[in-house]
Amino acid sequence: MRSFKFLILVFLVVFVSGCASLNRKEAQTGYVKVFTKEPIRPCKVAILPFKNEIENDENAGEKVATILYSGFVSTGVDVVLPGEVRKLMIGRHFFTYQNIPDTLLLFLRNNMSVGLVVTGRVIEYKPYGGGSRYPEIRVWIEGISTKTGRRVFTAYITRRGDDYRKILEFGVVKSIAELTFRGTDELIKKLQEAGIKCIKE
């Protein structure tokens, strides 16, 4: 009987300490700052390849942009195919580390009916393992109106796999791809709540 009570006591201590650690480390998704207050409706979006600021994965920028593309498509927004964006950039000698020229915005608007261009940079992209206990991402994103050339929103996503922990290791995300999917999905939901699907024509 004593051993049974002891086991219950140990479980309660572990459970309470686990909950306490969760309260100390509150999940942070970063911020979404919206600049436009105009009425909006769904339109076409072009997602440029993201600038990669890390060394451990030279394709991290492209991976994050592709996942964001999938997130927009799943909400029913018309998005330019990544291959078309890439061909356009190569044909016009435009690279992701440059500021977006007005001529490119004008071309996207007039020739492809794009209302919103999304771009950004990958600051952190750590997969599970290899010295990292949990996967981790930090991504900065901005949306630019092709009509005005002005920034419509900025967003900062920062996520770790243990942000989704429920108790002990249950709920922890160990896939960097899944973590990126979750982070970008949260971003898109915040943009929808703020009314951003695209810019009013």
Phi, psi and chi 1 to 4 in degrees:
 res  aa     phi    psi   chi1   chi2   chi3   chi4
   1 MET       -  -42.5 -173.2   67.9  177.2      -
   2 ARG   -62.4  -40.9  -73.6 -177.3  178.3  178.0
   3 SER   -64.9  -35.0   61.0      -      -      -
   4 PHE   -65.7  -44.3  179.6   73.4      -      -
   5 LYS   -63.6  -36.6  -71.7 -179.1  177.7  178.9
   6 PHE   -64.7  -41.5  177.3   74.3      -      -
   7 LEU   -63.5  -40.6  -74.2  173.2      -      -
   8 ILE   -63.7  -41.4  -68.3  176.8      -      -
   9 LEU   -62.4  -43.4  179.8   62.2      -      -
  10 VAL   -62.3  -44.1  169.2      -      -      -
  11 PHE   -61.2  -43.6  175.6   78.9      -      -
  12 LEU   -63.2  -39.2  -72.2  173.8      -      -
  13 VAL   -63.6  -45.1  168.6      -      -      -
  14 VAL   -62.8  -43.7  171.1      -      -      -
  15 PHE   -63.6  -47.0  179.9   81.1      -      -
  16 VAL   -65.9  -40.9  170.3      -      -      -
  17 SER   -66.9  -35.5   63.0      -      -      -
  18 GLY   -64.8  -42.3      -      -      -      -
  19 CYS   -66.6  -37.7  -69.3      -      -      -
  20 ALA   -64.8  -39.4      -      -      -      -
  21 SER   -67.7  -31.2   64.7      -      -      -
  22 LEU   -67.0  -39.4  -75.4  178.4      -      -
  23 ASN   -67.1  -33.2  -68.9  -27.9      -      -
  24 ARG   -71.0  -36.1  -76.5 -163.8  -56.7  -89.2
  25 LYS  -109.5   84.0 -175.1 -174.6 -179.9  -57.6
  26 GLU   -77.6  136.4 -174.6  178.2  -14.5      -
  27 ALA   -63.3  136.2      -      -      -      -
  28 GLN  -123.3  122.4  -64.6  -67.9  -35.7      -
  29 THR   -96.8   -4.4   57.6      -      -      -
  30 GLY    93.2 -145.1      -      -      -      -
  31 TYR  -138.2  160.3   66.5   83.0      -      -
  32 VAL  -130.0  118.4  175.4      -      -      -
  33 LYS  -113.0  119.6 -176.1  174.2 -178.3 -179.5
  34 VAL  -101.5  132.4  177.7      -      -      -
  35 PHE  -101.6  -25.8  -64.0   96.1      -      -
  36 THR   -95.6  145.3 -178.1      -      -      -
  37 LYS  -118.9   13.2  -61.4  -61.8 -179.7 -177.3
  38 GLU   -72.3  152.6  -59.0  175.6   35.7      -
  39 PRO   -62.5  144.9  -17.3   29.6      -      -
  40 ILE  -136.1  165.8   51.8  167.1      -      -
  41 ARG  -148.2  160.7   62.1  178.6  177.6   76.8
  42 PRO   -61.3  141.9  -22.8   33.1      -      -
  43 CYS  -150.6 -155.4   69.5      -      -      -
  44 LYS   -99.2  139.1 -156.9  166.5 -172.5  178.5
  45 VAL  -120.8  140.3  175.6      -      -      -
  46 ALA  -116.5  126.7      -      -      -      -
  47 ILE  -107.4  115.2  -59.2  176.1      -      -
  48 LEU   -81.7  151.6  -54.4 -174.7      -      -
  49 PRO   -56.5  138.5  -22.8   32.9      -      -
  50 PHE   -80.9  147.9  -75.0   14.1      -      -
  51 LYS   -69.4  135.3 -179.0 -178.8  178.5 -177.3
  52 ASN  -101.8  117.1 -169.5    2.1      -      -
  53 GLU  -107.9   16.6  -64.0 -173.5   -8.0      -
  54 ILE  -117.7  164.2   62.0  170.6      -      -
  55 GLU  -107.2  -19.6  -63.5  179.6   -4.6      -
  56 ASN   -79.2  -12.6   62.2  -52.2      -      -
  57 ASP  -151.6  105.4 -171.8  -22.0      -      -
  58 GLU   -70.0  -13.9   61.5 -178.6   13.5      -
  59 ASN  -104.0    9.8  -63.0  -45.7      -      -
  60 ALA   -59.5  -41.5      -      -      -      -
  61 GLY   -60.8  -42.4      -      -      -      -
  62 GLU   -68.5  -37.5 -172.6  172.5  -16.8      -
  63 LYS   -64.4  -46.0  -69.4  175.0 -178.1  177.0
  64 VAL   -64.8  -43.1  172.2      -      -      -
  65 ALA   -62.2  -38.3      -      -      -      -
  66 THR   -66.3  -41.4  -59.5      -      -      -
  67 ILE   -66.3  -39.7  -70.2  173.4      -      -
  68 LEU   -63.8  -39.3 -173.2   61.5      -      -
  69 TYR   -56.7  -47.1  164.9   84.3      -      -
  70 SER   -61.7  -37.9  -59.6      -      -      -
  71 GLY   -64.3  -42.8      -      -      -      -
  72 PHE   -65.5  -42.6  -88.2  110.0      -      -
  73 VAL   -60.4  -40.6  168.7      -      -      -
  74 SER   -65.6  -20.5   68.1      -      -      -
  75 THR   -89.7   -1.9   63.9      -      -      -
  76 GLY    92.5    5.1      -      -      -      -
  77 VAL   -78.8  137.8  175.9      -      -      -
  78 ASP   -74.5  120.4 -170.7    9.4      -      -
  79 VAL  -124.4  136.2 -171.3      -      -      -
  80 VAL   -66.2  136.9  179.8      -      -      -
  81 LEU   -59.9  138.6  -69.5  171.0      -      -
  82 PRO   -55.1  -36.8  -26.1   34.7      -      -
  83 GLY   -63.1  -38.5      -      -      -      -
  84 GLU   -66.5  -40.1  -69.4 -176.8   26.1      -
  85 VAL   -63.0  -43.4  172.7      -      -      -
  86 ARG   -63.4  -44.1 -163.0  174.9  -62.3  109.7
  87 LYS   -63.5  -39.8  -77.0 -168.2  -66.9 -175.0
  88 LEU   -63.4  -43.3  174.4   63.6      -      -
  89 MET   -65.0  -42.6  -68.9  174.0   64.5      -
  90 ILE   -65.3  -43.9  -67.4  171.8      -      -
  91 GLY   -64.1  -29.2      -      -      -      -
  92 ARG  -104.9   11.8  -59.8 -178.2   74.7   85.1
  93 HIS    54.0   45.5  -53.4  -72.3      -      -
  94 PHE  -111.2  135.8  170.7   70.0      -      -
  95 PHE  -121.1  155.3  -57.4   96.5      -      -
  96 THR   -66.6  -22.5   53.3      -      -      -
  97 TYR   -84.6   -0.1   55.8   80.3      -      -
  98 GLN   -95.5  159.1  -62.2  173.5  -34.5      -
  99 ASN   -68.0  145.8  -69.7  -33.7      -      -
 100 ILE   -73.2  118.3  -57.0  174.8      -      -
 101 PRO   -71.9  150.2   23.4  -30.5      -      -
 102 ASP   -60.4  -31.6  -67.9  -21.8      -      -
 103 THR   -64.8  -35.9   52.6      -      -      -
 104 LEU   -70.1  -42.2 -180.0   60.6      -      -
 105 LEU   -60.6  -42.8  -65.9  175.5      -      -
 106 LEU   -64.3  -41.6 -171.9   63.6      -      -
 107 PHE   -63.4  -45.0 -179.4   88.4      -      -
 108 LEU   -61.8  -38.3  -73.6  167.8      -      -
 109 ARG   -71.1  -48.5  178.8  177.5  174.8   79.8
 110 ASN   -79.8  -31.9  -67.7  -20.6      -      -
 111 ASN  -103.5  -20.6  -65.2  -83.1      -      -
 112 MET  -127.1    5.0  -55.5 -180.0   80.0      -
 113 SER    57.6   33.1  -58.8      -      -      -
 114 VAL   -84.0  131.5  169.7      -      -      -
 115 GLY  -103.8  -25.0      -      -      -      -
 116 LEU  -136.6  128.8 -178.0   68.5      -      -
 117 VAL  -107.6  129.5  170.9      -      -      -
 118 VAL  -112.4  130.8  177.8      -      -      -
 119 THR  -143.0  177.6 -174.3      -      -      -
 120 GLY   172.3 -167.3      -      -      -      -
 121 ARG  -145.4  146.7   64.2 -179.6 -168.4  -91.6
 122 VAL   -97.2  118.1  178.9      -      -      -
 123 ILE   -96.9  -34.6  -55.4  163.6      -      -
 124 GLU  -141.9  136.1 -161.0   78.5   68.2      -
 125 TYR  -153.1   82.5 -166.7   80.2      -      -
 126 LYS  -107.7  116.9  -67.5 -179.4  179.8  177.1
 127 PRO   -76.9  167.3   27.6  -32.8      -      -
 128 TYR   -66.3  139.3  172.3   75.4      -      -
 129 GLY    86.2 -176.7      -      -      -      -
 130 GLY    62.4   38.8      -      -      -      -
 131 GLY    91.7   -5.4      -      -      -      -
 132 SER  -113.8  119.0  178.9      -      -      -
 133 ARG   -67.2  -37.4 -176.5  175.8  180.0 -174.2
 134 TYR  -129.1  148.0  -57.8  107.8      -      -
 135 PRO   -65.3  154.0   22.6  -31.6      -      -
 136 GLU  -148.4  136.6 -174.0  174.1   -9.5      -
 137 ILE  -131.5  147.2   59.0  166.8      -      -
 138 ARG  -139.8  117.4  -78.1 -164.7  -63.9  141.1
 139 VAL  -134.0  132.9 -176.2      -      -      -
 140 TRP  -107.1  131.9 -178.8   83.3      -      -
 141 ILE  -133.1  145.6  -60.1  171.9      -      -
 142 GLU  -140.1  151.3   67.8  175.0   -7.0      -
 143 GLY  -115.3  134.3      -      -      -      -
 144 ILE  -123.6  133.7  -61.6  169.8      -      -
 145 SER   -75.3  130.5  165.4      -      -      -
 146 THR   -76.2  -16.7   59.3      -      -      -
 147 LYS   -79.2  -44.1 -177.5  177.3 -178.6  179.3
 148 THR  -107.2  -19.1   64.6      -      -      -
 149 GLY    76.7    4.6      -      -      -      -
 150 ARG   -95.2  156.1  -68.8 -164.4  -61.6  -94.4
 151 ARG   -72.0  130.7 -170.4 -178.1  -64.2  159.9
 152 VAL   -96.3  -41.3  177.6      -      -      -
 153 PHE  -149.9  156.3   73.2   85.1      -      -
 154 THR  -126.2  150.0   60.4      -      -      -
 155 ALA  -145.4  147.7      -      -      -      -
 156 TYR  -132.6  116.4  179.8   65.8      -      -
 157 ILE  -105.3  126.1  -58.9  172.8      -      -
 158 THR  -133.8  121.7  172.3      -      -      -
 159 ARG  -142.7  143.2  -87.4  -57.9 -167.2 -168.9
 160 ARG  -124.0  153.9  -87.6 -179.0   29.7  137.5
 161 GLY   -58.2  -30.2      -      -      -      -
 162 ASP   -84.4    0.8   56.3  -24.7      -      -
 163 ASP   -62.6  -23.1  -73.5  -19.1      -      -
 164 TYR  -101.7   11.6  -57.5   94.7      -      -
 165 ARG   -63.0  136.0 -174.6 -154.9  -53.6  -88.5
 166 LYS  -101.6  -52.0  -68.7  179.1  171.4   57.4
 167 ILE  -157.4  137.9 -178.2  172.5      -      -
 168 LEU    52.5 -122.4  -58.4  178.7      -      -
 169 GLU  -101.5    3.3  -69.7  -67.6  -65.1      -
 170 PHE   -71.1  128.1 -179.6   71.5      -      -
 171 GLY    93.7  -11.3      -      -      -      -
 172 VAL   -65.6  133.9  170.8      -      -      -
 173 VAL   -91.4  124.0  175.7      -      -      -
 174 LYS  -111.9   -2.1  -65.6 -171.3  176.0 -179.8
 175 SER  -100.9  125.8  162.3      -      -      -
 176 ILE   -64.2  -33.6 -172.6   72.6      -      -
 177 ALA   -66.1  -45.8      -      -      -      -
 178 GLU   -64.4  -39.0 -177.6 -177.2  -10.5      -
 179 LEU   -62.0  -41.7 -175.3   65.8      -      -
 180 THR   -66.3  -41.0  -52.1      -      -      -
 181 PHE   -57.6  -45.6  -92.7  114.7      -      -
 182 ARG   -66.2  -43.0  -68.6 -159.1 -175.2 -167.0
 183 GLY   -63.7  -44.8      -      -      -      -
 184 THR   -71.1  -33.2   55.0      -      -      -
 185 ASP   -63.8  -41.4 -177.5   60.4      -      -
 186 GLU   -63.5  -38.9  -70.3  162.5    1.9      -
 187 LEU   -62.1  -48.5  164.2   64.5      -      -
 188 ILE   -61.6  -39.0  -69.2  170.8      -      -
 189 LYS   -63.9  -39.6  -74.3  177.2 -179.6  175.5
 190 LYS   -65.9  -38.2  -75.5 -171.8  176.1 -176.1
 191 LEU   -66.0  -38.9  -67.7  176.9      -      -
 192 GLN   -65.2  -40.8  -72.1  177.4  -39.2      -
 193 GLU   -62.0  -34.9  -69.9  168.9    4.8      -
 194 ALA   -81.3   -6.0      -      -      -      -
 195 GLY    92.7    7.5      -      -      -      -
 196 ILE   -91.7  109.0  -64.8  -64.8      -      -
 197 LYS  -117.2  -40.1  -67.1  179.4 -177.9  176.9
 198 CYS  -171.5 -179.7 -156.6      -      -      -
 199 ILE   -91.4  140.2  -57.5  -57.1      -      -
 200 LYS   -61.7  132.4 -178.8 -175.6  177.1 -175.4
 201 GLU   -79.6      -  -64.8  -64.1  -28.4      -
